[in-house]
Amino acid sequence: METRFERVKKAVEALHRDLDRYEKLLGSVGELERYQESGLWKEDFEADERGELPDGLRRGVLSEDGLYDLLEDISELNARMTLSRK
């Protein structure tokens, strides 16, 4: 039982730390959602496709599925956290 107690305790502590970090990023999540919904993402994506953006620019947010998949993952995570509270 002590081993189980220690494993669970460490996992709970790590989850608290990770949730604290996640909560601090919620404003950025909202900005990413607005960026995608506003149509600006599509404009930036098309500009990149036309070669109008600098070569050295990091493009994670402009990958075809990157932003969509991240926002879906966030939605699933939020649903999961809501379920775990019941």
Jmol script that loads the backbone (N, CA, C; Angstrom):
load data "model"
ATOM      1  N   MET A   1       0.814  -1.199   0.000  1.00  0.00           N
ATOM      2  CA  MET A   1       0.000   0.000   0.000  1.00  0.00           C
ATOM      3  C   MET A   1       0.857   1.262   0.000  1.00  0.00           C
ATOM      4  N   GLU A   2       1.966   1.209   0.674  1.00  0.00           N
ATOM      5  CA  GLU A   2       2.842   2.392   0.716  1.00  0.00           C
ATOM      6  C   GLU A   2       3.328   2.764  -0.685  1.00  0.00           C
ATOM      7  N   THR A   3       3.657   1.751  -1.472  1.00  0.00           N
ATOM      8  CA  THR A   3       4.125   2.013  -2.830  1.00  0.00           C
ATOM      9  C   THR A   3       3.032   2.672  -3.658  1.00  0.00           C
ATOM     10  N   ARG A   4       1.826   2.156  -3.537  1.00  0.00           N
ATOM     11  CA  ARG A   4       0.691   2.768  -4.252  1.00  0.00           C
ATOM     12  C   ARG A   4       0.485   4.201  -3.795  1.00  0.00           C
ATOM     13  N   PHE A   5       0.524   4.400  -2.490  1.00  0.00           N
ATOM     14  CA  PHE A   5       0.354   5.742  -1.931  1.00  0.00           C
ATOM     15  C   PHE A   5       1.388   6.698  -2.527  1.00  0.00           C
ATOM     16  N   GLU A   6       2.638   6.309  -2.540  1.00  0.00           N
ATOM     17  CA  GLU A   6       3.709   7.164  -3.051  1.00  0.00           C
ATOM     18  C   GLU A   6       3.539   7.457  -4.535  1.00  0.00           C
ATOM     19  N   ARG A   7       3.183   6.436  -5.332  1.00  0.00           N
ATOM     20  CA  ARG A   7       2.994   6.645  -6.774  1.00  0.00           C
ATOM     21  C   ARG A   7       1.846   7.609  -7.039  1.00  0.00           C
ATOM     22  N   VAL A   8       0.752   7.417  -6.348  1.00  0.00           N
ATOM     23  CA  VAL A   8      -0.409   8.297  -6.536  1.00  0.00           C
ATOM     24  C   VAL A   8      -0.076   9.705  -6.066  1.00  0.00           C
ATOM     25  N   LYS A   9       0.583   9.827  -4.942  1.00  0.00           N
ATOM     26  CA  LYS A   9       0.955  11.133  -4.406  1.00  0.00           C
ATOM     27  C   LYS A   9       1.835  11.900  -5.391  1.00  0.00           C
ATOM     28  N   LYS A  10       2.830  11.235  -5.961  1.00  0.00           N
ATOM     29  CA  LYS A  10       3.715  11.880  -6.937  1.00  0.00           C
ATOM     30  C   LYS A  10       2.957  12.284  -8.191  1.00  0.00           C
ATOM     31  N   ALA A  11       2.040  11.437  -8.641  1.00  0.00           N
ATOM     32  CA  ALA A  11       1.251  11.753  -9.834  1.00  0.00           C
ATOM     33  C   ALA A  11       0.344  12.954  -9.590  1.00  0.00           C
ATOM     34  N   VAL A  12      -0.258  13.020  -8.419  1.00  0.00           N
ATOM     35  CA  VAL A  12      -1.132  14.146  -8.078  1.00  0.00           C
ATOM     36  C   VAL A  12      -0.320  15.438  -7.996  1.00  0.00           C
ATOM     37  N   GLU A  13       0.838  15.384  -7.379  1.00  0.00           N
ATOM     38  CA  GLU A  13       1.700  16.566  -7.293  1.00  0.00           C
ATOM     39  C   GLU A  13       2.109  17.047  -8.685  1.00  0.00           C
ATOM     40  N   ALA A  14       2.479  16.110  -9.565  1.00  0.00           N
ATOM     41  CA  ALA A  14       2.866  16.473 -10.937  1.00  0.00           C
ATOM     42  C   ALA A  14       1.685  17.063 -11.694  1.00  0.00           C
ATOM     43  N   LEU A  15       0.516  16.500 -11.486  1.00  0.00           N
ATOM     44  CA  LEU A  15      -0.679  17.012 -12.157  1.00  0.00           C
ATOM     45  C   LEU A  15      -1.002  18.430 -11.695  1.00  0.00           C
ATOM     46  N   HIS A  16      -0.862  18.680 -10.415  1.00  0.00           N
ATOM     47  CA  HIS A  16      -1.065  20.048  -9.901  1.00  0.00           C
ATOM     48  C   HIS A  16      -0.106  21.023 -10.574  1.00  0.00           C
ATOM     49  N   ARG A  17       1.173  20.658 -10.666  1.00  0.00           N
ATOM     50  CA  ARG A  17       2.158  21.534 -11.317  1.00  0.00           C
ATOM     51  C   ARG A  17       1.784  21.772 -12.783  1.00  0.00           C
ATOM     52  N   ASP A  18       1.424  20.702 -13.475  1.00  0.00           N
ATOM     53  CA  ASP A  18       1.087  20.827 -14.890  1.00  0.00           C
ATOM     54  C   ASP A  18      -0.185  21.648 -15.094  1.00  0.00           C
ATOM     55  N   LEU A  19      -1.174  21.461 -14.230  1.00  0.00           N
ATOM     56  CA  LEU A  19      -2.401  22.251 -14.338  1.00  0.00           C
ATOM     57  C   LEU A  19      -2.137  23.722 -14.055  1.00  0.00           C
ATOM     58  N   ASP A  20      -1.252  24.015 -13.114  1.00  0.00           N
ATOM     59  CA  ASP A  20      -0.881  25.410 -12.859  1.00  0.00           C
ATOM     60  C   ASP A  20      -0.283  26.026 -14.120  1.00  0.00           C
ATOM     61  N   ARG A  21       0.624  25.305 -14.772  1.00  0.00           N
ATOM     62  CA  ARG A  21       1.234  25.799 -16.013  1.00  0.00           C
ATOM     63  C   ARG A  21       0.172  25.974 -17.096  1.00  0.00           C
ATOM     64  N   TYR A  22      -0.717  25.018 -17.225  1.00  0.00           N
ATOM     65  CA  TYR A  22      -1.776  25.067 -18.234  1.00  0.00           C
ATOM     66  C   TYR A  22      -2.705  26.258 -17.991  1.00  0.00           C
ATOM     67  N   GLU A  23      -3.111  26.465 -16.754  1.00  0.00           N
ATOM     68  CA  GLU A  23      -4.011  27.581 -16.432  1.00  0.00           C
ATOM     69  C   GLU A  23      -3.381  28.925 -16.792  1.00  0.00           C
ATOM     70  N   LYS A  24      -2.073  29.036 -16.647  1.00  0.00           N
ATOM     71  CA  LYS A  24      -1.390  30.278 -17.004  1.00  0.00           C
ATOM     72  C   LYS A  24      -1.392  30.508 -18.513  1.00  0.00           C
ATOM     73  N   LEU A  25      -1.604  29.463 -19.289  1.00  0.00           N
ATOM     74  CA  LEU A  25      -1.602  29.562 -20.751  1.00  0.00           C
ATOM     75  C   LEU A  25      -2.995  29.721 -21.355  1.00  0.00           C
ATOM     76  N   LEU A  26      -4.034  29.734 -20.523  1.00  0.00           N
ATOM     77  CA  LEU A  26      -5.390  29.791 -21.065  1.00  0.00           C
ATOM     78  C   LEU A  26      -5.643  31.046 -21.896  1.00  0.00           C
ATOM     79  N   GLY A  27      -5.017  32.160 -21.548  1.00  0.00           N
ATOM     80  CA  GLY A  27      -5.150  33.365 -22.354  1.00  0.00           C
ATOM     81  C   GLY A  27      -4.591  33.152 -23.757  1.00  0.00           C
ATOM     82  N   SER A  28      -3.491  32.436 -23.848  1.00  0.00           N
ATOM     83  CA  SER A  28      -2.904  32.124 -25.152  1.00  0.00           C
ATOM     84  C   SER A  28      -3.787  31.177 -25.951  1.00  0.00           C
ATOM     85  N   VAL A  29      -4.450  30.267 -25.263  1.00  0.00           N
ATOM     86  CA  VAL A  29      -5.378  29.367 -25.942  1.00  0.00           C
ATOM     87  C   VAL A  29      -6.489  30.191 -26.588  1.00  0.00           C
ATOM     88  N   GLY A  30      -7.025  31.148 -25.843  1.00  0.00           N
ATOM     89  CA  GLY A  30      -8.070  32.013 -26.385  1.00  0.00           C
ATOM     90  C   GLY A  30      -7.585  32.804 -27.593  1.00  0.00           C
ATOM     91  N   GLU A  31      -6.364  33.287 -27.541  1.00  0.00           N
ATOM     92  CA  GLU A  31      -5.797  34.031 -28.676  1.00  0.00           C
ATOM     93  C   GLU A  31      -5.666  33.131 -29.901  1.00  0.00           C
ATOM     94  N   LEU A  32      -5.236  31.895 -29.697  1.00  0.00           N
ATOM     95  CA  LEU A  32      -5.118  30.951 -30.811  1.00  0.00           C
ATOM     96  C   LEU A  32      -6.489  30.648 -31.414  1.00  0.00           C
ATOM     97  N   GLU A  33      -7.497  30.486 -30.567  1.00  0.00           N
ATOM     98  CA  GLU A  33      -8.852  30.236 -31.064  1.00  0.00           C
ATOM     99  C   GLU A  33      -9.348  31.421 -31.895  1.00  0.00           C
ATOM    100  N   ARG A  34      -9.140  32.619 -31.388  1.00  0.00           N
ATOM    101  CA  ARG A  34      -9.575  33.815 -32.129  1.00  0.00           C
ATOM    102  C   ARG A  34      -8.811  33.950 -33.441  1.00  0.00           C
ATOM    103  N   TYR A  35      -7.530  33.647 -33.438  1.00  0.00           N
ATOM    104  CA  TYR A  35      -6.706  33.702 -34.642  1.00  0.00           C
ATOM    105  C   TYR A  35      -7.266  32.764 -35.711  1.00  0.00           C
ATOM    106  N   GLN A  36      -7.610  31.553 -35.316  1.00  0.00           N
ATOM    107  CA  GLN A  36      -8.147  30.580 -36.265  1.00  0.00           C
ATOM    108  C   GLN A  36      -9.526  31.012 -36.768  1.00  0.00           C
ATOM    109  N   GLU A  37     -10.387  31.438 -35.853  1.00  0.00           N
ATOM    110  CA  GLU A  37     -11.772  31.769 -36.206  1.00  0.00           C
ATOM    111  C   GLU A  37     -11.887  33.058 -37.017  1.00  0.00           C
ATOM    112  N   SER A  38     -10.934  33.968 -36.861  1.00  0.00           N
ATOM    113  CA  SER A  38     -11.022  35.273 -37.512  1.00  0.00           C
ATOM    114  C   SER A  38     -10.767  35.219 -39.016  1.00  0.00           C
ATOM    115  N   GLY A  39     -10.198  34.154 -39.499  1.00  0.00           N
ATOM    116  CA  GLY A  39      -9.821  34.075 -40.902  1.00  0.00           C
ATOM    117  C   GLY A  39      -8.395  34.532 -41.146  1.00  0.00           C
ATOM    118  N   LEU A  40      -7.777  35.150 -40.155  1.00  0.00           N
ATOM    119  CA  LEU A  40      -6.399  35.598 -40.304  1.00  0.00           C
ATOM    120  C   LEU A  40      -5.462  34.406 -40.498  1.00  0.00           C
ATOM    121  N   TRP A  41      -5.759  33.280 -39.817  1.00  0.00           N
ATOM    122  CA  TRP A  41      -4.934  32.088 -39.995  1.00  0.00           C
ATOM    123  C   TRP A  41      -4.927  31.683 -41.464  1.00  0.00           C
ATOM    124  N   LYS A  42      -6.100  31.656 -42.091  1.00  0.00           N
ATOM    125  CA  LYS A  42      -6.222  31.252 -43.500  1.00  0.00           C
ATOM    126  C   LYS A  42      -5.426  32.207 -44.389  1.00  0.00           C
ATOM    127  N   GLU A  43      -5.501  33.499 -44.112  1.00  0.00           N
ATOM    128  CA  GLU A  43      -4.737  34.486 -44.883  1.00  0.00           C
ATOM    129  C   GLU A  43      -3.233  34.234 -44.733  1.00  0.00           C
ATOM    130  N   ASP A  44      -2.788  34.000 -43.508  1.00  0.00           N
ATOM    131  CA  ASP A  44      -1.366  33.736 -43.261  1.00  0.00           C
ATOM    132  C   ASP A  44      -0.926  32.435 -43.934  1.00  0.00           C
ATOM    133  N   PHE A  45      -1.772  31.421 -43.856  1.00  0.00           N
ATOM    134  CA  PHE A  45      -1.469  30.136 -44.487  1.00  0.00           C
ATOM    135  C   PHE A  45      -1.307  30.314 -45.994  1.00  0.00           C
ATOM    136  N   GLU A  46      -2.234  31.030 -46.615  1.00  0.00           N
ATOM    137  CA  GLU A  46      -2.175  31.250 -48.056  1.00  0.00           C
ATOM    138  C   GLU A  46      -0.959  32.098 -48.442  1.00  0.00           C
ATOM    139  N   ALA A  47      -0.629  33.090 -47.627  1.00  0.00           N
ATOM    140  CA  ALA A  47       0.567  33.899 -47.885  1.00  0.00           C
ATOM    141  C   ALA A  47       1.816  33.024 -47.824  1.00  0.00           C
ATOM    142  N   ASP A  48       1.842  32.100 -46.888  1.00  0.00           N
ATOM    143  CA  ASP A  48       2.979  31.188 -46.780  1.00  0.00           C
ATOM    144  C   ASP A  48       3.045  30.285 -48.009  1.00  0.00           C
ATOM    145  N   GLU A  49       1.901  29.790 -48.452  1.00  0.00           N
ATOM    146  CA  GLU A  49       1.857  28.938 -49.641  1.00  0.00           C
ATOM    147  C   GLU A  49       2.373  29.683 -50.879  1.00  0.00           C
ATOM    148  N   ARG A  50       2.147  30.976 -50.942  1.00  0.00           N
ATOM    149  CA  ARG A  50       2.610  31.792 -52.071  1.00  0.00           C
ATOM    150  C   ARG A  50       4.079  32.193 -51.915  1.00  0.00           C
ATOM    151  N   GLY A  51       4.695  31.820 -50.788  1.00  0.00           N
ATOM    152  CA  GLY A  51       6.095  32.136 -50.561  1.00  0.00           C
ATOM    153  C   GLY A  51       6.345  33.561 -50.105  1.00  0.00           C
ATOM    154  N   GLU A  52       5.333  34.190 -49.518  1.00  0.00           N
ATOM    155  CA  GLU A  52       5.430  35.586 -49.106  1.00  0.00           C
ATOM    156  C   GLU A  52       5.978  35.781 -47.694  1.00  0.00           C
ATOM    157  N   LEU A  53       6.142  34.714 -46.948  1.00  0.00           N
ATOM    158  CA  LEU A  53       6.650  34.830 -45.577  1.00  0.00           C
ATOM    159  C   LEU A  53       8.137  34.481 -45.558  1.00  0.00           C
ATOM    160  N   PRO A  54       8.887  35.046 -44.631  1.00  0.00           N
ATOM    161  CA  PRO A  54      10.349  34.807 -44.571  1.00  0.00           C
ATOM    162  C   PRO A  54      10.693  33.327 -44.420  1.00  0.00           C
ATOM    163  N   ASP A  55      11.799  32.935 -45.027  1.00  0.00           N
ATOM    164  CA  ASP A  55      12.228  31.537 -44.996  1.00  0.00           C
ATOM    165  C   ASP A  55      12.468  31.018 -43.578  1.00  0.00           C
ATOM    166  N   GLY A  56      13.066  31.824 -42.709  1.00  0.00           N
ATOM    167  CA  GLY A  56      13.426  31.364 -41.368  1.00  0.00           C
ATOM    168  C   GLY A  56      12.279  31.372 -40.371  1.00  0.00           C
ATOM    169  N   LEU A  57      11.089  31.748 -40.811  1.00  0.00           N
ATOM    170  CA  LEU A  57       9.940  31.853 -39.913  1.00  0.00           C
ATOM    171  C   LEU A  57       9.477  30.464 -39.463  1.00  0.00           C
ATOM    172  N   ARG A  58       9.297  30.292 -38.184  1.00  0.00           N
ATOM    173  CA  ARG A  58       8.763  29.024 -37.666  1.00  0.00           C
ATOM    174  C   ARG A  58       7.303  28.927 -38.077  1.00  0.00           C
ATOM    175  N   ARG A  59       6.873  27.739 -38.504  1.00  0.00           N
ATOM    176  CA  ARG A  59       5.559  27.592 -39.116  1.00  0.00           C
ATOM    177  C   ARG A  59       4.650  26.570 -38.429  1.00  0.00           C
ATOM    178  N   GLY A  60       4.908  26.257 -37.190  1.00  0.00           N
ATOM    179  CA  GLY A  60       4.068  25.274 -36.512  1.00  0.00           C
ATOM    180  C   GLY A  60       2.592  25.641 -36.535  1.00  0.00           C
ATOM    181  N   VAL A  61       2.289  26.895 -36.310  1.00  0.00           N
ATOM    182  CA  VAL A  61       0.900  27.347 -36.283  1.00  0.00           C
ATOM    183  C   VAL A  61       0.294  27.367 -37.687  1.00  0.00           C
ATOM    184  N   LEU A  62       1.144  27.393 -38.705  1.00  0.00           N
ATOM    185  CA  LEU A  62       0.655  27.451 -40.079  1.00  0.00           C
ATOM    186  C   LEU A  62       0.588  26.097 -40.760  1.00  0.00           C
ATOM    187  N   SER A  63       1.014  25.051 -40.078  1.00  0.00           N
ATOM    188  CA  SER A  63       0.876  23.737 -40.694  1.00  0.00           C
ATOM    189  C   SER A  63      -0.613  23.468 -40.892  1.00  0.00           C
ATOM    190  N   GLU A  64      -0.948  22.692 -41.912  1.00  0.00           N
ATOM    191  CA  GLU A  64      -2.362  22.539 -42.268  1.00  0.00           C
ATOM    192  C   GLU A  64      -3.226  22.058 -41.118  1.00  0.00           C
ATOM    193  N   ASP A  65      -2.738  21.132 -40.336  1.00  0.00           N
ATOM    194  CA  ASP A  65      -3.558  20.582 -39.258  1.00  0.00           C
ATOM    195  C   ASP A  65      -3.066  20.928 -37.861  1.00  0.00           C
ATOM    196  N   GLY A  66      -1.910  21.566 -37.754  1.00  0.00           N
ATOM    197  CA  GLY A  66      -1.300  21.797 -36.452  1.00  0.00           C
ATOM    198  C   GLY A  66      -2.179  22.546 -35.473  1.00  0.00           C
ATOM    199  N   LEU A  67      -2.666  23.709 -35.858  1.00  0.00           N
ATOM    200  CA  LEU A  67      -3.486  24.525 -34.957  1.00  0.00           C
ATOM    201  C   LEU A  67      -4.820  23.850 -34.678  1.00  0.00           C
ATOM    202  N   TYR A  68      -5.457  23.336 -35.714  1.00  0.00           N
ATOM    203  CA  TYR A  68      -6.735  22.639 -35.534  1.00  0.00           C
ATOM    204  C   TYR A  68      -6.576  21.468 -34.564  1.00  0.00           C
ATOM    205  N   ASP A  69      -5.549  20.655 -34.786  1.00  0.00           N
ATOM    206  CA  ASP A  69      -5.334  19.487 -33.923  1.00  0.00           C
ATOM    207  C   ASP A  69      -5.048  19.901 -32.481  1.00  0.00           C
ATOM    208  N   LEU A  70      -4.252  20.963 -32.298  1.00  0.00           N
ATOM    209  CA  LEU A  70      -3.962  21.434 -30.950  1.00  0.00           C
ATOM    210  C   LEU A  70      -5.242  21.884 -30.250  1.00  0.00           C
ATOM    211  N   LEU A  71      -6.073  22.654 -30.940  1.00  0.00           N
ATOM    212  CA  LEU A  71      -7.319  23.127 -30.327  1.00  0.00           C
ATOM    213  C   LEU A  71      -8.272  21.969 -30.036  1.00  0.00           C
ATOM    214  N   GLU A  72      -8.279  20.958 -30.889  1.00  0.00           N
ATOM    215  CA  GLU A  72      -9.079  19.761 -30.615  1.00  0.00           C
ATOM    216  C   GLU A  72      -8.556  19.026 -29.385  1.00  0.00           C
ATOM    217  N   ASP A  73      -7.235  18.902 -29.278  1.00  0.00           N
ATOM    218  CA  ASP A  73      -6.632  18.256 -28.103  1.00  0.00           C
ATOM    219  C   ASP A  73      -7.007  19.013 -26.824  1.00  0.00           C
ATOM    220  N   ILE A  74      -6.982  20.334 -26.899  1.00  0.00           N
ATOM    221  CA  ILE A  74      -7.339  21.157 -25.741  1.00  0.00           C
ATOM    222  C   ILE A  74      -8.800  20.935 -25.371  1.00  0.00           C
ATOM    223  N   SER A  75      -9.661  20.887 -26.367  1.00  0.00           N
ATOM    224  CA  SER A  75     -11.084  20.644 -26.112  1.00  0.00           C
ATOM    225  C   SER A  75     -11.300  19.284 -25.446  1.00  0.00           C
ATOM    226  N   GLU A  76     -10.617  18.265 -25.949  1.00  0.00           N
ATOM    227  CA  GLU A  76     -10.725  16.927 -25.349  1.00  0.00           C
ATOM    228  C   GLU A  76     -10.188  16.911 -23.926  1.00  0.00           C
ATOM    229  N   LEU A  77      -9.082  17.598 -23.712  1.00  0.00           N
ATOM    230  CA  LEU A  77      -8.499  17.669 -22.375  1.00  0.00           C
ATOM    231  C   LEU A  77      -9.453  18.366 -21.410  1.00  0.00           C
ATOM    232  N   ASN A  78     -10.026  19.482 -21.851  1.00  0.00           N
ATOM    233  CA  ASN A  78     -10.972  20.196 -20.997  1.00  0.00           C
ATOM    234  C   ASN A  78     -12.178  19.330 -20.660  1.00  0.00           C
ATOM    235  N   ALA A  79     -12.680  18.596 -21.631  1.00  0.00           N
ATOM    236  CA  ALA A  79     -13.807  17.681 -21.384  1.00  0.00           C
ATOM    237  C   ALA A  79     -13.403  16.597 -20.394  1.00  0.00           C
ATOM    238  N   ARG A  80     -12.213  16.084 -20.570  1.00  0.00           N
ATOM    239  CA  ARG A  80     -11.720  15.043 -19.672  1.00  0.00           C
ATOM    240  C   ARG A  80     -11.591  15.551 -18.233  1.00  0.00           C
ATOM    241  N   MET A  81     -11.084  16.769 -18.074  1.00  0.00           N
ATOM    242  CA  MET A  81     -10.940  17.340 -16.732  1.00  0.00           C
ATOM    243  C   MET A  81     -12.310  17.598 -16.105  1.00  0.00           C
ATOM    244  N   THR A  82     -13.269  17.993 -16.923  1.00  0.00           N
ATOM    245  CA  THR A  82     -14.634  18.210 -16.417  1.00  0.00           C
ATOM    246  C   THR A  82     -15.239  16.902 -15.949  1.00  0.00           C
ATOM    247  N   LEU A  83     -15.051  15.857 -16.730  1.00  0.00           N
ATOM    248  CA  LEU A  83     -15.583  14.534 -16.353  1.00  0.00           C
ATOM    249  C   LEU A  83     -14.959  14.033 -15.073  1.00  0.00           C
ATOM    250  N   SER A  84     -13.672  14.293 -14.901  1.00  0.00           N
ATOM    251  CA  SER A  84     -12.987  13.766 -13.721  1.00  0.00           C
ATOM    252  C   SER A  84     -13.418  14.471 -12.453  1.00  0.00           C
ATOM    253  N   ARG A  85     -14.054  15.626 -12.556  1.00  0.00           N
ATOM    254  CA  ARG A  85     -14.496  16.365 -11.383  1.00  0.00           C
ATOM    255  C   ARG A  85     -15.838  15.883 -10.868  1.00  0.00           C
ATOM    256  N   LYS A  86     -16.541  15.085 -11.658  1.00  0.00           N
ATOM    257  CA  LYS A  86     -17.888  14.628 -11.262  1.00  0.00           C
ATOM    258  C   LYS A  86     -17.818  13.407 -10.383  1.00  0.00           C
TER     259      LYS A  86
END
end "model"
wireframe off; spacefill off
backbone 0.3
color backbone group
